[in-house]
Amino acid sequence: MTTVREKSVGDEAASLRAEMVWELRNLGAITSESLASAVATVPRHLFAADEPLKAAYAADQALVIKRDQDGTALSSLSSAHIQTVMLEQAEIEPGMRVLEVGSGGYNAALIAELVGDAGSVTSVDIDAEIVERARTCLDTAGYHQVEVVQSDAIGGVPKHAPFDRIVVTAGAWDIPSAWLDQLSERGRIVVPLRLRGLTRSIAFDRAGEGLVSDSYRLCGFVPMQGAGAYTERLIRVADGIGLRVDDQRQDFDIETLAAAVRSPRLEVWSGAAFDLPDELELFLATSTPEMVMLHGSKGLVEQGVFALSVTRGVPTLVVGGSFAYRTKRPNEETGGFESGVFAHGPDAESVAARYVELLRRWASDHRRRGAARIQYRPMPAGTAEPSQGIVAKQLGAVEISWT
């Protein structure tokens, strides 16, 4: 009786895997035959034993593995969609040495399929419980060759270096020096990097002492723990209104901004198309250090104080006691939607004009996928200065140019 049940589960899982591969191909997340084969082979449900089979094989569903006492996710099995997107970015080949930062087990098993018998996979995590779980799941699925290491990932795993690929599966605010030191001369780092309140999976190739990338994708990840952890400031402006700030040194006139919220809003429409919001937001967020993320409550949207865009966070230009943020409205003449600005405060007109100019510039010059070129330059700790196109980090600077 037990044998029949196990066979039934195995057959259903194989069918669901095939469906997941088909869906991920249609979504453009899987583009290579090697990755399609890996996803069709690895039994994802064995890495999500507490979940129903259909949940384990849902292409766009992340599964929380561990939470803290407040219910905040500490570790998760990322959605198959973002995992495959990042592995396509990595372009892993047979025989490569790969370091995975953040252990769930499933992603490491996919990498093991990609590198084959001649390659090696090392997975590192700071949490002993997660490491033990990953080891158990990998052994159950038959991937005994994957090395699972408990350590703070900021130091990498020097005993197994150099690595041809480093695939990071936790949100990182900076790029630790050890990752650069342990990357082979023709290596690549794929990392969910936090940039002024946004996260993008960026595939960096080594370029001299630094890194360069033309490949970046929208994503979201549980943040890194340990020495590489970083907490952005959340500045309360008023009830239900906050600014999420990347640079700890920025100062704001909170009293004047709170008064600006209560002032009538200025609407300015750009005449430019609103499209590809993830590309647009990256352009806006990195255009000037005066751009921060504005978060507002749903209640304030319902009261007409703010546009809907603030509920998920929106790049906002803050100058003194005035601010402006993007919005949209239907307009068939611009292809369906038109971008615009809502501004508040004594200098609302000038701040809105600056923001609208950015919207028009993006729409006319950069409205396409992959228009940004992203570089990382290591620098002495704390010396990087934010400016137009430069996001300062503790250990270096991210430089973003648009073509």
Contacts in CASP RR format, 6 or more apart in sequence:
PFRMAT RR
TARGET T0000
AUTHOR 0000-0000-0000
METHOD contacts of the structure
MODEL  1
MTTVREKSVGDEAASLRAEMVWELRNLGAITSESLASAVATVPRHLFAAD
EPLKAAYAADQALVIKRDQDGTALSSLSSAHIQTVMLEQAEIEPGMRVLE
VGSGGYNAALIAELVGDAGSVTSVDIDAEIVERARTCLDTAGYHQVEVVQ
SDAIGGVPKHAPFDRIVVTAGAWDIPSAWLDQLSERGRIVVPLRLRGLTR
SIAFDRAGEGLVSDSYRLCGFVPMQGAGAYTERLIRVADGIGLRVDDQRQ
DFDIETLAAAVRSPRLEVWSGAAFDLPDELELFLATSTPEMVMLHGSKGL
VEQGVFALSVTRGVPTLVVGGSFAYRTKRPNEETGGFESGVFAHGPDAES
VAARYVELLRRWASDHRRRGAARIQYRPMPAGTAEPSQGIVAKQLGAVEI
SWT
9 45 0 8 1.000
9 53 0 8 1.000
10 43 0 8 1.000
12 53 0 8 1.000
13 43 0 8 1.000
13 44 0 8 1.000
13 45 0 8 1.000
13 53 0 8 1.000
13 56 0 8 1.000
13 57 0 8 1.000
16 45 0 8 1.000
16 53 0 8 1.000
16 54 0 8 1.000
16 56 0 8 1.000
16 57 0 8 1.000
17 39 0 8 1.000
17 40 0 8 1.000
17 43 0 8 1.000
17 44 0 8 1.000
17 57 0 8 1.000
18 40 0 8 1.000
19 57 0 8 1.000
20 39 0 8 1.000
20 44 0 8 1.000
20 57 0 8 1.000
20 58 0 8 1.000
20 59 0 8 1.000
20 80 0 8 1.000
21 30 0 8 1.000
21 36 0 8 1.000
21 39 0 8 1.000
21 40 0 8 1.000
23 59 0 8 1.000
24 30 0 8 1.000
24 39 0 8 1.000
24 59 0 8 1.000
24 80 0 8 1.000
24 81 0 8 1.000
24 84 0 8 1.000
25 31 0 8 1.000
25 36 0 8 1.000
27 59 0 8 1.000
27 81 0 8 1.000
29 59 0 8 1.000
29 80 0 8 1.000
29 81 0 8 1.000
29 82 0 8 1.000
29 84 0 8 1.000
29 85 0 8 1.000
29 88 0 8 1.000
30 36 0 8 1.000
30 39 0 8 1.000
30 84 0 8 1.000
30 88 0 8 1.000
31 88 0 8 1.000
32 88 0 8 1.000
34 114 0 8 1.000
35 84 0 8 1.000
35 87 0 8 1.000
35 88 0 8 1.000
35 110 0 8 1.000
35 114 0 8 1.000
37 113 0 8 1.000
38 87 0 8 1.000
38 110 0 8 1.000
38 113 0 8 1.000
38 114 0 8 1.000
39 80 0 8 1.000
39 84 0 8 1.000
39 110 0 8 1.000
41 113 0 8 1.000
42 106 0 8 1.000
42 109 0 8 1.000
42 110 0 8 1.000
42 113 0 8 1.000
42 141 0 8 1.000
43 141 0 8 1.000
44 56 0 8 1.000
44 57 0 8 1.000
44 80 0 8 1.000
44 106 0 8 1.000
45 51 0 8 1.000
45 53 0 8 1.000
45 56 0 8 1.000
45 57 0 8 1.000
46 137 0 8 1.000
46 140 0 8 1.000
46 141 0 8 1.000
47 56 0 8 1.000
47 77 0 8 1.000
47 104 0 8 1.000
47 105 0 8 1.000
47 106 0 8 1.000
47 109 0 8 1.000
47 137 0 8 1.000
47 141 0 8 1.000
48 55 0 8 1.000
48 56 0 8 1.000
48 63 0 8 1.000
48 77 0 8 1.000
48 106 0 8 1.000
49 137 0 8 1.000
51 63 0 8 1.000
55 61 0 8 1.000
55 63 0 8 1.000
56 63 0 8 1.000
57 80 0 8 1.000
58 79 0 8 1.000
58 80 0 8 1.000
59 79 0 8 1.000
59 80 0 8 1.000
59 81 0 8 1.000
60 79 0 8 1.000
60 80 0 8 1.000
60 81 0 8 1.000
61 79 0 8 1.000
62 76 0 8 1.000
62 77 0 8 1.000
62 78 0 8 1.000
62 79 0 8 1.000
62 82 0 8 1.000
63 76 0 8 1.000
63 77 0 8 1.000
64 73 0 8 1.000
64 75 0 8 1.000
64 76 0 8 1.000
64 77 0 8 1.000
65 74 0 8 1.000
65 75 0 8 1.000
65 76 0 8 1.000
65 77 0 8 1.000
65 104 0 8 1.000
65 130 0 8 1.000
65 133 0 8 1.000
66 73 0 8 1.000
66 74 0 8 1.000
66 75 0 8 1.000
66 127 0 8 1.000
66 129 0 8 1.000
66 130 0 8 1.000
67 73 0 8 1.000
67 74 0 8 1.000
68 74 0 8 1.000
73 222 0 8 1.000
74 127 0 8 1.000
74 222 0 8 1.000
74 225 0 8 1.000
75 102 0 8 1.000
75 104 0 8 1.000
75 125 0 8 1.000
75 127 0 8 1.000
75 130 0 8 1.000
75 222 0 8 1.000
76 222 0 8 1.000
77 104 0 8 1.000
77 106 0 8 1.000
78 107 0 8 1.000
78 169 0 8 1.000
78 221 0 8 1.000
82 201 0 8 1.000
82 217 0 8 1.000
82 219 0 8 1.000
82 220 0 8 1.000
83 106 0 8 1.000
83 107 0 8 1.000
83 110 0 8 1.000
83 169 0 8 1.000
85 201 0 8 1.000
85 217 0 8 1.000
85 219 0 8 1.000
86 167 0 8 1.000
86 169 0 8 1.000
86 190 0 8 1.000
86 201 0 8 1.000
86 217 0 8 1.000
86 219 0 8 1.000
87 107 0 8 1.000
87 110 0 8 1.000
87 111 0 8 1.000
87 114 0 8 1.000
87 167 0 8 1.000
89 190 0 8 1.000
89 201 0 8 1.000
89 203 0 8 1.000
89 215 0 8 1.000
89 217 0 8 1.000
90 98 0 8 1.000
90 165 0 8 1.000
90 167 0 8 1.000
90 188 0 8 1.000
90 190 0 8 1.000
90 203 0 8 1.000
91 188 0 8 1.000
92 98 0 8 1.000
92 111 0 8 1.000
92 114 0 8 1.000
92 115 0 8 1.000
92 165 0 8 1.000
93 114 0 8 1.000
93 115 0 8 1.000
94 114 0 8 1.000
94 115 0 8 1.000
94 116 0 8 1.000
94 118 0 8 1.000
94 119 0 8 1.000
95 115 0 8 1.000
95 116 0 8 1.000
95 118 0 8 1.000
95 119 0 8 1.000
95 120 0 8 1.000
96 114 0 8 1.000
96 115 0 8 1.000
96 119 0 8 1.000
96 164 0 8 1.000
96 165 0 8 1.000
97 115 0 8 1.000
97 119 0 8 1.000
97 120 0 8 1.000
97 122 0 8 1.000
97 160 0 8 1.000
97 162 0 8 1.000
97 163 0 8 1.000
97 164 0 8 1.000
97 165 0 8 1.000
97 184 0 8 1.000
98 111 0 8 1.000
98 115 0 8 1.000
98 119 0 8 1.000
98 120 0 8 1.000
98 121 0 8 1.000
98 122 0 8 1.000
98 163 0 8 1.000
98 164 0 8 1.000
98 165 0 8 1.000
98 166 0 8 1.000
98 167 0 8 1.000
99 122 0 8 1.000
99 123 0 8 1.000
99 124 0 8 1.000
99 156 0 8 1.000
99 157 0 8 1.000
99 160 0 8 1.000
99 161 0 8 1.000
99 163 0 8 1.000
99 165 0 8 1.000
99 166 0 8 1.000
99 167 0 8 1.000
99 182 0 8 1.000
100 107 0 8 1.000
100 108 0 8 1.000
100 111 0 8 1.000
100 121 0 8 1.000
100 122 0 8 1.000
100 123 0 8 1.000
100 124 0 8 1.000
100 167 0 8 1.000
100 168 0 8 1.000
100 169 0 8 1.000
101 124 0 8 1.000
101 125 0 8 1.000
101 153 0 8 1.000
101 156 0 8 1.000
101 166 0 8 1.000
101 167 0 8 1.000
101 168 0 8 1.000
101 169 0 8 1.000
101 170 0 8 1.000
101 179 0 8 1.000
102 123 0 8 1.000
102 124 0 8 1.000
102 125 0 8 1.000
102 130 0 8 1.000
102 153 0 8 1.000
102 168 0 8 1.000
102 169 0 8 1.000
102 170 0 8 1.000
103 123 0 8 1.000
103 124 0 8 1.000
103 125 0 8 1.000
103 130 0 8 1.000
103 131 0 8 1.000
103 134 0 8 1.000
103 148 0 8 1.000
104 123 0 8 1.000
104 125 0 8 1.000
104 130 0 8 1.000
104 133 0 8 1.000
104 134 0 8 1.000
104 137 0 8 1.000
104 169 0 8 1.000
105 123 0 8 1.000
105 134 0 8 1.000
105 137 0 8 1.000
105 138 0 8 1.000
105 143 0 8 1.000
105 146 0 8 1.000
105 148 0 8 1.000
106 137 0 8 1.000
107 167 0 8 1.000
107 169 0 8 1.000
108 121 0 8 1.000
108 123 0 8 1.000
108 134 0 8 1.000
108 138 0 8 1.000
108 143 0 8 1.000
108 146 0 8 1.000
108 148 0 8 1.000
109 138 0 8 1.000
109 141 0 8 1.000
109 143 0 8 1.000
109 146 0 8 1.000
111 121 0 8 1.000
111 167 0 8 1.000
112 121 0 8 1.000
112 143 0 8 1.000
112 145 0 8 1.000
112 146 0 8 1.000
115 121 0 8 1.000
120 145 0 8 1.000
120 147 0 8 1.000
120 160 0 8 1.000
121 145 0 8 1.000
121 146 0 8 1.000
121 147 0 8 1.000
122 146 0 8 1.000
122 147 0 8 1.000
122 148 0 8 1.000
122 149 0 8 1.000
122 157 0 8 1.000
122 160 0 8 1.000
122 163 0 8 1.000
123 134 0 8 1.000
123 146 0 8 1.000
123 147 0 8 1.000
123 148 0 8 1.000
123 149 0 8 1.000
124 148 0 8 1.000
124 149 0 8 1.000
124 150 0 8 1.000
124 151 0 8 1.000
124 153 0 8 1.000
124 156 0 8 1.000
124 157 0 8 1.000
125 131 0 8 1.000
125 134 0 8 1.000
125 148 0 8 1.000
125 149 0 8 1.000
125 150 0 8 1.000
125 151 0 8 1.000
125 153 0 8 1.000
126 150 0 8 1.000
126 151 0 8 1.000
126 152 0 8 1.000
126 153 0 8 1.000
126 225 0 8 1.000
126 226 0 8 1.000
127 150 0 8 1.000
127 225 0 8 1.000
128 150 0 8 1.000
131 148 0 8 1.000
131 149 0 8 1.000
131 150 0 8 1.000
134 148 0 8 1.000
135 148 0 8 1.000
138 144 0 8 1.000
138 146 0 8 1.000
138 148 0 8 1.000
147 160 0 8 1.000
149 157 0 8 1.000
151 157 0 8 1.000
152 226 0 8 1.000
152 227 0 8 1.000
152 228 0 8 1.000
153 168 0 8 1.000
153 170 0 8 1.000
153 176 0 8 1.000
153 224 0 8 1.000
153 228 0 8 1.000
154 176 0 8 1.000
154 178 0 8 1.000
154 224 0 8 1.000
154 226 0 8 1.000
154 227 0 8 1.000
154 228 0 8 1.000
155 176 0 8 1.000
155 178 0 8 1.000
155 179 0 8 1.000
156 176 0 8 1.000
156 178 0 8 1.000
156 179 0 8 1.000
156 182 0 8 1.000
157 182 0 8 1.000
158 178 0 8 1.000
158 182 0 8 1.000
161 181 0 8 1.000
161 182 0 8 1.000
162 182 0 8 1.000
162 183 0 8 1.000
162 184 0 8 1.000
163 182 0 8 1.000
163 183 0 8 1.000
163 184 0 8 1.000
163 187 0 8 1.000
164 184 0 8 1.000
164 186 0 8 1.000
164 187 0 8 1.000
164 188 0 8 1.000
165 187 0 8 1.000
165 188 0 8 1.000
165 189 0 8 1.000
165 190 0 8 1.000
166 179 0 8 1.000
166 182 0 8 1.000
166 183 0 8 1.000
166 188 0 8 1.000
166 189 0 8 1.000
166 190 0 8 1.000
166 191 0 8 1.000
167 190 0 8 1.000
168 189 0 8 1.000
168 190 0 8 1.000
168 191 0 8 1.000
168 192 0 8 1.000
169 192 0 8 1.000
169 221 0 8 1.000
170 192 0 8 1.000
170 221 0 8 1.000
170 222 0 8 1.000
170 223 0 8 1.000
170 224 0 8 1.000
170 225 0 8 1.000
171 191 0 8 1.000
171 192 0 8 1.000
171 193 0 8 1.000
171 194 0 8 1.000
171 199 0 8 1.000
171 220 0 8 1.000
171 221 0 8 1.000
171 222 0 8 1.000
171 223 0 8 1.000
171 224 0 8 1.000
172 191 0 8 1.000
172 192 0 8 1.000
172 193 0 8 1.000
172 194 0 8 1.000
172 224 0 8 1.000
172 228 0 8 1.000
173 193 0 8 1.000
173 194 0 8 1.000
173 223 0 8 1.000
173 224 0 8 1.000
173 228 0 8 1.000
173 229 0 8 1.000
173 230 0 8 1.000
173 393 0 8 1.000
173 394 0 8 1.000
174 228 0 8 1.000
174 230 0 8 1.000
174 393 0 8 1.000
174 394 0 8 1.000
174 395 0 8 1.000
174 396 0 8 1.000
175 189 0 8 1.000
175 191 0 8 1.000
175 193 0 8 1.000
175 204 0 8 1.000
175 211 0 8 1.000
175 376 0 8 1.000
175 378 0 8 1.000
175 393 0 8 1.000
175 395 0 8 1.000
175 396 0 8 1.000
176 228 0 8 1.000
176 395 0 8 1.000
177 378 0 8 1.000
177 395 0 8 1.000
179 189 0 8 1.000
180 206 0 8 1.000
180 209 0 8 1.000
180 210 0 8 1.000
180 211 0 8 1.000
180 378 0 8 1.000
183 189 0 8 1.000
183 206 0 8 1.000
184 206 0 8 1.000
185 206 0 8 1.000
186 205 0 8 1.000
186 206 0 8 1.000
187 205 0 8 1.000
187 206 0 8 1.000
188 203 0 8 1.000
188 204 0 8 1.000
188 205 0 8 1.000
188 206 0 8 1.000
189 203 0 8 1.000
189 204 0 8 1.000
189 211 0 8 1.000
190 201 0 8 1.000
190 202 0 8 1.000
190 203 0 8 1.000
190 204 0 8 1.000
191 201 0 8 1.000
191 202 0 8 1.000
191 204 0 8 1.000
192 199 0 8 1.000
192 200 0 8 1.000
192 201 0 8 1.000
192 202 0 8 1.000
192 219 0 8 1.000
192 220 0 8 1.000
192 221 0 8 1.000
193 199 0 8 1.000
193 200 0 8 1.000
193 201 0 8 1.000
193 202 0 8 1.000
193 398 0 8 1.000
194 223 0 8 1.000
194 230 0 8 1.000
194 232 0 8 1.000
194 246 0 8 1.000
195 246 0 8 1.000
195 282 0 8 1.000
195 285 0 8 1.000
195 286 0 8 1.000
195 391 0 8 1.000
195 398 0 8 1.000
195 400 0 8 1.000
196 246 0 8 1.000
196 285 0 8 1.000
196 286 0 8 1.000
196 291 0 8 1.000
196 292 0 8 1.000
196 293 0 8 1.000
196 315 0 8 1.000
196 391 0 8 1.000
197 232 0 8 1.000
197 244 0 8 1.000
197 246 0 8 1.000
197 285 0 8 1.000
197 293 0 8 1.000
198 281 0 8 1.000
198 282 0 8 1.000
198 285 0 8 1.000
198 293 0 8 1.000
199 218 0 8 1.000
199 219 0 8 1.000
199 220 0 8 1.000
199 221 0 8 1.000
200 216 0 8 1.000
200 217 0 8 1.000
200 218 0 8 1.000
200 219 0 8 1.000
200 282 0 8 1.000
201 216 0 8 1.000
201 217 0 8 1.000
201 218 0 8 1.000
201 219 0 8 1.000
202 213 0 8 1.000
202 215 0 8 1.000
202 216 0 8 1.000
202 374 0 8 1.000
203 213 0 8 1.000
203 215 0 8 1.000
203 216 0 8 1.000
204 211 0 8 1.000
204 212 0 8 1.000
204 213 0 8 1.000
204 374 0 8 1.000
204 376 0 8 1.000
205 211 0 8 1.000
205 212 0 8 1.000
205 213 0 8 1.000
207 375 0 8 1.000
209 377 0 8 1.000
209 378 0 8 1.000
210 375 0 8 1.000
210 376 0 8 1.000
210 377 0 8 1.000
210 378 0 8 1.000
211 375 0 8 1.000
211 376 0 8 1.000
212 373 0 8 1.000
212 374 0 8 1.000
212 375 0 8 1.000
212 376 0 8 1.000
213 373 0 8 1.000
213 374 0 8 1.000
213 375 0 8 1.000
214 370 0 8 1.000
214 372 0 8 1.000
214 373 0 8 1.000
214 374 0 8 1.000
215 370 0 8 1.000
216 282 0 8 1.000
216 370 0 8 1.000
216 372 0 8 1.000
216 374 0 8 1.000
218 278 0 8 1.000
223 229 0 8 1.000
223 230 0 8 1.000
224 230 0 8 1.000
230 394 0 8 1.000
232 244 0 8 1.000
232 245 0 8 1.000
232 246 0 8 1.000
233 243 0 8 1.000
233 244 0 8 1.000
233 245 0 8 1.000
233 248 0 8 1.000
234 242 0 8 1.000
234 243 0 8 1.000
234 244 0 8 1.000
234 245 0 8 1.000
234 295 0 8 1.000
235 242 0 8 1.000
235 243 0 8 1.000
235 244 0 8 1.000
235 245 0 8 1.000
235 252 0 8 1.000
235 254 0 8 1.000
236 242 0 8 1.000
236 254 0 8 1.000
237 243 0 8 1.000
237 254 0 8 1.000
237 257 0 8 1.000
237 258 0 8 1.000
237 261 0 8 1.000
238 258 0 8 1.000
238 261 0 8 1.000
239 297 0 8 1.000
240 296 0 8 1.000
240 297 0 8 1.000
240 299 0 8 1.000
240 300 0 8 1.000
241 258 0 8 1.000
241 261 0 8 1.000
241 294 0 8 1.000
241 295 0 8 1.000
241 296 0 8 1.000
241 297 0 8 1.000
241 300 0 8 1.000
242 294 0 8 1.000
242 295 0 8 1.000
242 296 0 8 1.000
243 252 0 8 1.000
243 292 0 8 1.000
243 293 0 8 1.000
243 294 0 8 1.000
243 295 0 8 1.000
243 316 0 8 1.000
243 318 0 8 1.000
244 292 0 8 1.000
244 293 0 8 1.000
244 294 0 8 1.000
244 295 0 8 1.000
244 313 0 8 1.000
245 292 0 8 1.000
245 293 0 8 1.000
246 292 0 8 1.000
246 391 0 8 1.000
247 289 0 8 1.000
247 386 0 8 1.000
247 392 0 8 1.000
250 289 0 8 1.000
250 292 0 8 1.000
252 318 0 8 1.000
252 320 0 8 1.000
253 320 0 8 1.000
253 321 0 8 1.000
256 320 0 8 1.000
256 321 0 8 1.000
256 345 0 8 1.000
257 318 0 8 1.000
257 320 0 8 1.000
257 321 0 8 1.000
257 323 0 8 1.000
259 321 0 8 1.000
259 345 0 8 1.000
260 321 0 8 1.000
260 322 0 8 1.000
260 323 0 8 1.000
260 344 0 8 1.000
260 345 0 8 1.000
260 346 0 8 1.000
260 348 0 8 1.000
261 305 0 8 1.000
261 344 0 8 1.000
263 344 0 8 1.000
263 345 0 8 1.000
263 348 0 8 1.000
264 344 0 8 1.000
265 342 0 8 1.000
265 343 0 8 1.000
265 344 0 8 1.000
265 348 0 8 1.000
266 341 0 8 1.000
266 342 0 8 1.000
266 343 0 8 1.000
266 344 0 8 1.000
266 348 0 8 1.000
266 349 0 8 1.000
266 352 0 8 1.000
267 340 0 8 1.000
267 341 0 8 1.000
267 342 0 8 1.000
268 340 0 8 1.000
268 341 0 8 1.000
268 343 0 8 1.000
268 352 0 8 1.000
268 353 0 8 1.000
268 355 0 8 1.000
268 356 0 8 1.000
269 329 0 8 1.000
269 338 0 8 1.000
269 339 0 8 1.000
269 340 0 8 1.000
269 341 0 8 1.000
270 338 0 8 1.000
270 339 0 8 1.000
270 340 0 8 1.000
270 341 0 8 1.000
270 356 0 8 1.000
270 359 0 8 1.000
270 360 0 8 1.000
270 363 0 8 1.000
271 331 0 8 1.000
271 334 0 8 1.000
271 338 0 8 1.000
271 339 0 8 1.000
271 340 0 8 1.000
271 360 0 8 1.000
272 334 0 8 1.000
272 338 0 8 1.000
272 339 0 8 1.000
272 359 0 8 1.000
272 360 0 8 1.000
272 362 0 8 1.000
272 363 0 8 1.000
272 364 0 8 1.000
273 334 0 8 1.000
273 335 0 8 1.000
273 336 0 8 1.000
273 337 0 8 1.000
273 338 0 8 1.000
273 339 0 8 1.000
273 363 0 8 1.000
273 367 0 8 1.000
274 280 0 8 1.000
274 328 0 8 1.000
274 334 0 8 1.000
274 336 0 8 1.000
274 337 0 8 1.000
274 338 0 8 1.000
274 339 0 8 1.000
274 340 0 8 1.000
275 335 0 8 1.000
275 337 0 8 1.000
275 363 0 8 1.000
275 367 0 8 1.000
276 367 0 8 1.000
276 368 0 8 1.000
276 369 0 8 1.000
279 362 0 8 1.000
279 366 0 8 1.000
279 367 0 8 1.000
279 368 0 8 1.000
279 369 0 8 1.000
279 370 0 8 1.000
279 371 0 8 1.000
279 372 0 8 1.000
280 326 0 8 1.000
280 339 0 8 1.000
280 359 0 8 1.000
280 362 0 8 1.000
280 367 0 8 1.000
281 314 0 8 1.000
281 315 0 8 1.000
282 372 0 8 1.000
282 400 0 8 1.000
283 358 0 8 1.000
283 362 0 8 1.000
283 366 0 8 1.000
283 371 0 8 1.000
283 372 0 8 1.000
283 402 0 8 1.000
284 291 0 8 1.000
284 315 0 8 1.000
284 326 0 8 1.000
284 358 0 8 1.000
284 359 0 8 1.000
284 362 0 8 1.000
285 291 0 8 1.000
285 293 0 8 1.000
285 315 0 8 1.000
286 389 0 8 1.000
286 391 0 8 1.000
286 400 0 8 1.000
287 358 0 8 1.000
287 388 0 8 1.000
287 389 0 8 1.000
288 317 0 8 1.000
288 388 0 8 1.000
288 389 0 8 1.000
289 386 0 8 1.000
289 387 0 8 1.000
289 388 0 8 1.000
290 317 0 8 1.000
290 318 0 8 1.000
290 319 0 8 1.000
291 315 0 8 1.000
291 316 0 8 1.000
291 317 0 8 1.000
291 318 0 8 1.000
292 315 0 8 1.000
292 316 0 8 1.000
292 318 0 8 1.000
293 313 0 8 1.000
293 314 0 8 1.000
293 315 0 8 1.000
293 316 0 8 1.000
294 310 0 8 1.000
294 313 0 8 1.000
294 314 0 8 1.000
294 315 0 8 1.000
294 316 0 8 1.000
294 323 0 8 1.000
294 325 0 8 1.000
295 310 0 8 1.000
295 311 0 8 1.000
295 313 0 8 1.000
296 306 0 8 1.000
296 310 0 8 1.000
296 311 0 8 1.000
296 313 0 8 1.000
297 311 0 8 1.000
298 311 0 8 1.000
300 306 0 8 1.000
300 310 0 8 1.000
301 307 0 8 1.000
301 308 0 8 1.000
301 310 0 8 1.000
301 311 0 8 1.000
306 342 0 8 1.000
307 314 0 8 1.000
307 325 0 8 1.000
307 327 0 8 1.000
307 342 0 8 1.000
308 327 0 8 1.000
309 325 0 8 1.000
309 326 0 8 1.000
309 327 0 8 1.000
309 328 0 8 1.000
310 325 0 8 1.000
314 325 0 8 1.000
314 326 0 8 1.000
315 325 0 8 1.000
315 326 0 8 1.000
316 323 0 8 1.000
316 324 0 8 1.000
316 325 0 8 1.000
317 323 0 8 1.000
317 324 0 8 1.000
317 325 0 8 1.000
317 351 0 8 1.000
317 354 0 8 1.000
317 355 0 8 1.000
319 347 0 8 1.000
319 350 0 8 1.000
319 351 0 8 1.000
319 354 0 8 1.000
320 347 0 8 1.000
321 345 0 8 1.000
321 346 0 8 1.000
321 347 0 8 1.000
322 343 0 8 1.000
322 344 0 8 1.000
322 345 0 8 1.000
322 346 0 8 1.000
322 347 0 8 1.000
322 348 0 8 1.000
322 350 0 8 1.000
322 351 0 8 1.000
323 343 0 8 1.000
323 344 0 8 1.000
323 345 0 8 1.000
323 351 0 8 1.000
324 341 0 8 1.000
324 342 0 8 1.000
324 343 0 8 1.000
324 344 0 8 1.000
324 348 0 8 1.000
324 351 0 8 1.000
324 352 0 8 1.000
324 354 0 8 1.000
324 355 0 8 1.000
325 341 0 8 1.000
325 342 0 8 1.000
325 343 0 8 1.000
325 355 0 8 1.000
326 339 0 8 1.000
326 340 0 8 1.000
326 341 0 8 1.000
326 355 0 8 1.000
326 359 0 8 1.000
327 339 0 8 1.000
327 340 0 8 1.000
327 341 0 8 1.000
327 342 0 8 1.000
328 337 0 8 1.000
328 338 0 8 1.000
328 339 0 8 1.000
328 340 0 8 1.000
329 337 0 8 1.000
329 338 0 8 1.000
329 340 0 8 1.000
330 336 0 8 1.000
330 337 0 8 1.000
330 338 0 8 1.000
331 337 0 8 1.000
331 338 0 8 1.000
339 359 0 8 1.000
339 363 0 8 1.000
340 356 0 8 1.000
340 359 0 8 1.000
341 352 0 8 1.000
341 355 0 8 1.000
341 356 0 8 1.000
341 359 0 8 1.000
343 349 0 8 1.000
343 351 0 8 1.000
343 352 0 8 1.000
343 355 0 8 1.000
345 351 0 8 1.000
365 402 0 8 1.000
366 372 0 8 1.000
366 402 0 8 1.000
366 403 0 8 1.000
371 402 0 8 1.000
371 403 0 8 1.000
372 400 0 8 1.000
372 401 0 8 1.000
372 402 0 8 1.000
372 403 0 8 1.000
373 400 0 8 1.000
373 401 0 8 1.000
373 402 0 8 1.000
373 403 0 8 1.000
374 398 0 8 1.000
374 399 0 8 1.000
374 400 0 8 1.000
375 398 0 8 1.000
375 399 0 8 1.000
375 400 0 8 1.000
375 401 0 8 1.000
376 396 0 8 1.000
376 397 0 8 1.000
376 398 0 8 1.000
376 399 0 8 1.000
377 396 0 8 1.000
377 397 0 8 1.000
377 399 0 8 1.000
378 395 0 8 1.000
378 396 0 8 1.000
379 395 0 8 1.000
379 396 0 8 1.000
379 397 0 8 1.000
381 394 0 8 1.000
381 395 0 8 1.000
382 392 0 8 1.000
382 394 0 8 1.000
382 395 0 8 1.000
382 396 0 8 1.000
383 396 0 8 1.000
384 390 0 8 1.000
384 392 0 8 1.000
384 393 0 8 1.000
384 394 0 8 1.000
384 396 0 8 1.000
384 397 0 8 1.000
385 392 0 8 1.000
385 397 0 8 1.000
386 392 0 8 1.000
389 399 0 8 1.000
389 400 0 8 1.000
389 401 0 8 1.000
390 397 0 8 1.000
390 398 0 8 1.000
390 399 0 8 1.000
390 400 0 8 1.000
391 397 0 8 1.000
391 398 0 8 1.000
391 400 0 8 1.000
END
